[in-house]
Amino acid sequence: MEGGCFCGAVRYSVSGPPFAAEYCHCRMCQKSTGAMTIASLDDPNLVKPTRHIFTDSQVRWLNIDDDCKRFPEGLAKSSG
């Protein structure tokens, strides 16, 4: 898989399969990108997220309608 930034100055290549893919709803991600890093892939359809993290911070108007696991405060605090 290959990807890069919007302006094209940074390109990258991934040789192995992804080990974790998630939707992050934290305020830092909301303010810095408005999206998760999977979207920087040339074909983001190659990686399917399996969980949502920091759902306590998600915007109220977002209706999550999938079967992915949810972690209100991220993985470290929610996984026990």
Helices and strands as residue ranges (DSSP letters): E 2-4, E 11-13, E 22-24, H 27-32, G 37-40, G 44-46, E 51-53, G 55-57, E 69-71, H 75-78
